[in-house]
Amino acid sequence: MRTIRIIMSLLLMANIITTDAQEHKRREAAADTPSRPALNDTDGNHVNAHGGCIIRVGSTWYWYGEARPQRGFTSLGVSLYTYDIPTREPLLPGMLDGPGMRYNPSFLADKKWVNRGLVLEVVDSAGSPIERGCIIERPKVIYNRRARKFIMLFHLELKGRGYEAAQVGFAVSDNAEGPFVFHHAQRPNAGIWPAGWTEADIALARKHEPSDFAEWWTAPWRKAVEEGMFVARDFEQGQMSRDMTVYQDRRGRWWHVYSSEENLTIHAAELTEDCLGYTGRYYRIAPGGQNEAPVLFNMNDKVWMVCSGCTGWEPNEARMFAADSISGKWIQYPSPMRGEGAERTFGAQGACAVCDGDNVWFVADVWFPRSLAQSRYVSTEVRRWDEAVPTIPHMW
Ligand code: DGJ
C-alpha cells in the first residue's frame, strides 16, 4: 500500500512538473517574456541595448546597443545607457589573469543604468542607408584620442534586402553622449587582397567559382572556401561584413573584426587613423570556420577572440582562439565557458568584452526573437584557467 502511495505521489509530482513546464512555456509564448529576468533601468524598463558595447569614459560607463522594437526585426537605432561610478566603488573586484569564464550577472545587474535615449536614429528619408526598415546590429564605439571624436561602427543591412548587403556603417560624435551623425556605409577593402597574399594565392582563389559547386559543405567546397573562393568573388565590390566588433592592438591601432565570406571566415581589417576607413591591410582568421559574434580582448600578452557558431538567434557553444597579435598565427582552444549551461554559452551569444585596465568581462545577449527588445543579457567574469587547457588541432 505504502509503495503504491509513493508511486502515486511520484506520478502526481511528475505531472505537476510537466504541467508547470508546459504552463511556463505557454505563458512565455503568450506574454512574450523570456525566462531570464529582465535588467531594469532606473525607469523600471528592461534595458534595450543589444549586441552592444560598454566603454568607460572617465568615471562613467557608456553602454551602446541595438534599440530593437517589441515586434519585428528592423531597428530603431542605437541606444545609450550610462552608469556613473560612485567614488571609491572598487571597480571589477576579484579579477584574475586568463580566460576561463563563469556566469556572473553582477557586472550588469549591480549597476543602475540610466536610459539616455537614442544616440543614432534611423531616418525617414527614402534611399538613406539608415532609412527606417534597415537593420543596425552590434554597434561599437571607439574613442579616437587624436581626433577627440567618438566613432561608431555597426553592422548595417539595407531596408528590404534581408542580410544581403552585409555592410558596415560609420557615425561620428564629438562626445560620448552623442548624438552620432551618420557618416557613410560601405563594404570593406574593395579591390584589395588579404595581407601577405602572393600571386599564387590570388590565382588559387580566382580558380574557384561558387557556381561550380552544386552543394555546400562537401570537402572540395570547404577547400575552395579556405583557398579564398568568396574573397575572390567579392573582390570588386568589397568583402562582406556582418557580425562585428572593434579591437585596439597594443600599438594603439584600431581594427574592425567581422564575419565575412558568407559568415564562413572572420576578417580583421586595420582602420585608418581617423577610424573612418581602412588602410587596406586585412587578415583572414579561421578560414571556413563559420564563426560569428567575435569578441576580442588582450590578456597575458595575447589577443583572445571568443566567437559563436552560426545558428541564427539560437545559442551554441562558444569557440575561443588566441594569437600573439592580430596578424599572427591563431590557435583554437575549447570554449572558455564553465559551469551550468556553459555548453550553450549560458543561452547567450557574445556581444562585447568590457575592459577596464587589465580587467575583462564578457557580455552576451540571450536573444528572444519573438520580441528582440526583450532579449536578456548575461555577463561572465574572465578568470584564469584552473585546469589544463588542450588546444584544438586547428591552426590558422
Ligand atoms: C546571429 C547574429 O549574431 C545576430 O547579430 C543576428 O545577426 C542574427 N544572427 C540574425 O539571425
Residues whose N, C-alpha, C, O or C-beta is under 5 A from the ligand:
A	BS01	DGJ	E137 D243 E292 A293 G312 W313
